[in-house]
């Protein structure tokens, strides 16, 4: 079965999604939409489909649409997600939203609630764990090779430093202190949760480099975040937006350690190393030799193809809505964590408990 797709928002991310769908046997893009006429027309010409300049018009003219893919941006890269996604859900269409789910927590909660009410699939582009290294790491966990999870160390951000700094110039980030938190923490939090489960406690000590302060930049760009998982495991996330250059592990590393072994993914798509806990390993300064699996992939954008295909596959296979990969509920979880980070920061590093997630399909008896 080929799923018919309309894409809303034909800037860089929208064009990338269109390219992924064009090469996917489960997808057929039949319409594109953008309020900027030139963008919609250019995308329509490239993919041989009809252009629209308003979503309602597209929904009325293309009743056979199965999926509306929302790739709009806005303030914090997410303020233009809510309205088109709600329109599409109201029309009974399945919806995929580019991350973050929304830039307002109340809108995020309403999107998940409304999708459950209308019984449609709601997914989000949490693409960072759709890679061969993440798949291999999950196999280690499912085979019992990690054992009881003890800790998770995540480092994810943008390489930079004083010499490469450029102050925010777009309305989406200029004058928005929480731009990095809202626009980016979705990714590392989603990967931490993918491997280690729900987070119950969050504490942050966030700051920015002096050159940002001197430039009048109010972005809270360095985030040092301590978390506790529901399992009892400890976690730490360091994320920064070009205030420094990362060293070992590159721009993206995720290490999960347990009672039987530890894995570490480097640069998202490139490789995963695994250290098995062993008897007889010498004490201080020594450790077992790792099993290293190189993916042969260096192109991060491959994660888009993998993630979008997973959404198509889940719908095609009729996977129960609560079990689809990178669901709207999963995206809401990491948005709740982001808001807890903001609250902790505003309270000078207080420990904050994220708002509980809605039950699957909105059943209040399953609230947790």
Secondary structure, 3 states (H helix, E strand, C coil): CCEEEEEECCCHHHHHHHHHHHCCCCEEEEEEECCCHHHHHHHHHHHCCEEECCHHHHHHHCCCCCEEEECCCCHHHCCCCHHHHHHHHHCCCEEEECCCCCCCHHHHHHHHHHHHHHCCCEEECCHHHCCHHHHHHHHHHHCCCCCCEEEEEEEECECCCHHHCCCCCCCCCCCCCCHHHHHHHHHHHHHHHHHHCCEEEEEEEEECCHHHHHCCCCCCCEEEEEEEECCCCEEEEEEEECCCCCCCCCCEEEEEEECCEEEEEECCCCEEEEEECCCCCCCCCCCCCCEEEECCCCCCCHHHHHHHHHHHHHHHCCCCHHHCCCEHHHHHHHHHHHHHHHHHHHCCCCCECCCCCCCHHHCHHHCC
